Amino acid sequence: MFDFNLLDLIAGIPGLIIAMVIHEYAHARVAVALGDRTPLLMGRLTLNPAAHIDPVGLIMLFLVRFGWAKPVIIDPRNFKKPRRDDILV
């Protein structure tokens, strides 16, 4: 469970980073499509990893194999149907 294989870690990190970036980009894209321009104004509607990677979350991913990306900030008041659209995002 806690075996540390450097080769596996190095081989898996690019895929995890790509997955985290696409995941957060999708949150931003859906929010903008539903009427909230907050992610666009904050520069989060991009596939640039620098906009989505949280340094602490990335370090934790290396150390304990559990990490996170920066959450996309949204303002549900900008949605036409705030309750539904917040769930969709």
C-alpha positions in Angstrom: 0.0 0.0 0.0 2.8 2.5 0.9 5.5 1.2 -1.4 7.4 4.0 -3.0 8.5 3.3 -6.6 10.0 6.4 -8.1 9.7 5.1 -11.7 5.9 4.6 -11.3 5.6 8.0 -9.7 7.5 9.8 -12.4 5.6 7.9 -15.1 2.2 8.6 -13.6 2.6 12.3 -12.8 2.1 13.7 -16.3 -1.2 11.8 -16.7 -2.4 13.1 -13.3 -1.5 16.7 -14.1 -3.2 16.5 -17.5 -6.3 15.0 -15.9 -6.4 17.7 -13.1 -6.0 20.5 -15.7 -8.8 19.1 -18.0 -11.0 18.6 -15.0 -10.7 22.2 -13.7 -10.9 23.6 -17.3 -14.2 21.7 -17.7 -15.6 23.4 -14.5 -14.6 26.8 -15.9 -16.0 26.1 -19.4 -19.3 24.9 -18.1 -19.6 28.0 -15.8 -18.9 30.4 -18.6 -21.3 28.5 -20.9 -24.0 28.9 -18.3 -23.5 32.7 -17.9 -20.8 33.2 -15.2 -17.8 35.0 -16.6 -15.9 34.8 -13.3 -13.6 32.0 -14.4 -12.8 33.9 -17.7 -12.0 37.1 -15.8 -9.8 35.1 -13.4 -7.8 33.5 -16.2 -9.0 30.0 -15.5 -10.5 29.3 -18.9 -7.2 27.9 -20.2 -5.5 24.6 -20.5 -2.3 26.1 -19.1 -1.3 23.9 -16.1 0.1 27.0 -14.2 -3.5 28.3 -13.9 -4.8 25.2 -12.3 -2.1 23.5 -10.3 -2.0 24.2 -6.6 1.6 23.9 -5.4 0.6 22.3 -2.0 -1.8 19.9 -3.7 0.9 18.9 -6.2 3.5 18.3 -3.4 0.9 16.2 -1.5 0.3 14.2 -4.6 4.0 13.3 -4.7 4.2 12.6 -1.0 1.0 10.8 -0.1 -0.5 10.1 -3.5 -3.5 12.3 -2.8 -3.5 15.8 -4.2 -5.7 18.6 -5.6 -5.9 21.4 -8.0 -7.0 25.0 -7.5 -10.8 25.1 -7.4 -12.5 27.2 -10.1 -14.2 30.2 -8.4 -17.7 30.8 -9.6 -20.5 33.2 -8.7 -23.9 31.3 -8.8 -25.7 34.6 -8.9 -24.7 35.0 -12.5 -26.5 31.9 -13.6 -30.0 31.9 -15.1 -31.0 29.0 -12.8 -28.5 29.3 -9.9 -29.4 26.0 -8.2 -29.3 23.8 -11.2 -26.3 25.5 -12.9 -24.2 25.3 -9.7 -24.8 21.6 -9.7 -23.9 21.3 -13.3 -20.6 23.1 -12.8 
